Amino acid sequence: MKNTGTKVMGWVAVVVLAMSAGSAFAGKPVIKKEVSGVVNLNTASAQQLDLLPGIGEKAAKRIIEHRSKTPFGKVEDLRKVKGFGAKKLEKLKSFLTTSGPTTVAVKKVKTDAKADASPAPAAQGRRPQNR
């Protein structure tokens, strides 16, 4: 029976440590990237394309390969590139153009972790049954 008490004390210690660790990180600032300007799909470099949210090195390479064969006539043509569906295009649309200069800029912004944290969902219980 001695082991039971020791196990309970061990679990209490784990819970207390977990709770204190969570509160220690809650107030730390979070650095977010804020993107402004536009990227010309027909002239932007891989580095400029990589600045956009959701576009990495591989996606930038696919965009450049596509435009070398067929220039983009409209922003929606990006859907012809592998990995760019309707949802991704919708997220990027405000940052894309097919004419004019590329003016994309990224600014790092500190925000409070508590402000960014979404509230926990309400507890789900049983639904009352209508009989």
N, C-alpha and C positions, 0 to 999 in steps of 0.2 A: 504494500500500500504506500510505501515511501515514494515510489516512482511517480504515482499519480500527482502528489503535491508538487514535486519537482517539475513535472511536465506542465502543470497549470501555471506555475511561476514563470517558466520559460515562455509560454505563450503570451502571458501578460506582458513580459518584457519586450517581446517581438512587436506586439500591438502598440505599446507606448513608443517604441523607437520609430515605428512606421508613421505614427501620427505626428510625432515631433519633426520627422524628416519632411513630411508633406507640408507642414506649416513653415518650415525654414525656407523652402523653395518658392512658396506662394508669393512672396513680396519681391522677388528678384525681377529686374527688368528683362524683357525679351526683345531681341533685336529682330525686326522684320524688314524685308526689302520692299520698298515702295517704288513701283515702276511708273515712269511718265514718258510721254512722247510716243512716237510711232516707229515701226520698222518697215522698210520697203522690202517686200518679199523678193523683188527682182534684183536688188543691189546690195542688200545687207551682208556683212561678213558673218562667218560662223560665230565669232565672239559676240556680235551684236544680237544675233538670233538667240544665242544661249542665255542672254539676259532676261528673256521673257519667261514668265512662269509656266512650268510644264514642258519647256523645251530644253533638252540637254544636248550634249555633243553629237549623239547619234541622230537625233531628230533634225538638228541644224544641217548635218551632212546630207540627209535625205532631201531636205528642202533645196539645198544648193544643187544636188544631182538632178532633181526634177526640173528646176528652172534652166539648167544648162541645155536640156532637151526641148522644153516648152516653157516659155516665160508665163508668169501668172497674169492673166487678163483681169481677174477680179479676186478679191480676198477669198471668196468661197471656193476657188480652185484649189486651195490648200487641202481640201478633202480628198483630192486625188493622190496625195502623198500618204504612204503607209503610216498608220499611227495617229492620223488626224481625223477624228470623227466629228459628229455634230456637236457633242458636248464640249470637246476641247476647242473647237473652232469658236464656239460661243464665248468661252472664257477669254480667248485671245483677240477676238474681233476688234475690240477698241484700240488695240496696240498695233494693228496691221494696216498696211496700205500697199498699193501696187505702183504708185507713182510718187515723185517728189523725194526729198531727202529723208534719210533715217535720222531721227532725232531722239532715240531712246536714251534714257538716263535712269540710273538706279540710285536711290537714296536710302541709306540705312536709318531706320527710325526706332528709337527705344520706346517700348510700351510696357505698361504694368502687366505682369502675368495674371493678376486677379481680374483685370479688366478684360483680358482676352479669353479667359477661361469661360466656357459656356456652362450654364448652370446644369447641375445633374438632373436627369429626368426624374419625374415624380415616381414614387413607388407604384408598381402595378399590382392591383389586387384582383380578386375575382369580380367579374361583372355580374350584376344581379340578373337572375334568369326571370324572364317574363313568362308566367305560366297561365 
